[in-house]
């Protein structure tokens, strides 16, 4: 999807009163410098800003291993991992009983392309937000509980 369309859709969605009032946490967006700059410009027109950015630092080989083991339930999109968060019954969501599946971009060449894009393009956002003093880096190569606590603490620090 073109960057200008993606940014316009995000800006439109987060212009809803509840997001303006309570704030919003964006996950996986922006994905490149062009999107980040356009997002900043669009928010500035409304008198808003990005308060901060969080980078979960995880080695590429660990990401590859995690993504190839990720499964999602069809009904509610609950996330599982065959090693770190397996379902009680293989192939079935613990919470709603729906079937689990792997996203097409979590398998084969697609996963390598995603990681290449991230490590060649998206990673440049670190300098962009670091220059603005808006970057917090979290060691994402720890337990789910420790990473979750660190994420919450970092997000609260941007208020």
Buried (B, 14 or more C-beta within 10 A) or exposed (E): EEBEEBBEEBBEEBEEEEEEEEEEEEEEEBBBBBBBBBBBEBBEEEEBEBEBBBBBEBEEEEBBBBBBBBBBBEEEEBEBBBEEBEBEEEEBBBEEEBEBEBEEEBEEEEBEEBBEEBEEEBEEBBEBBBEBEBBBBBEBBEEEEEBEEBBEEBBEEBE
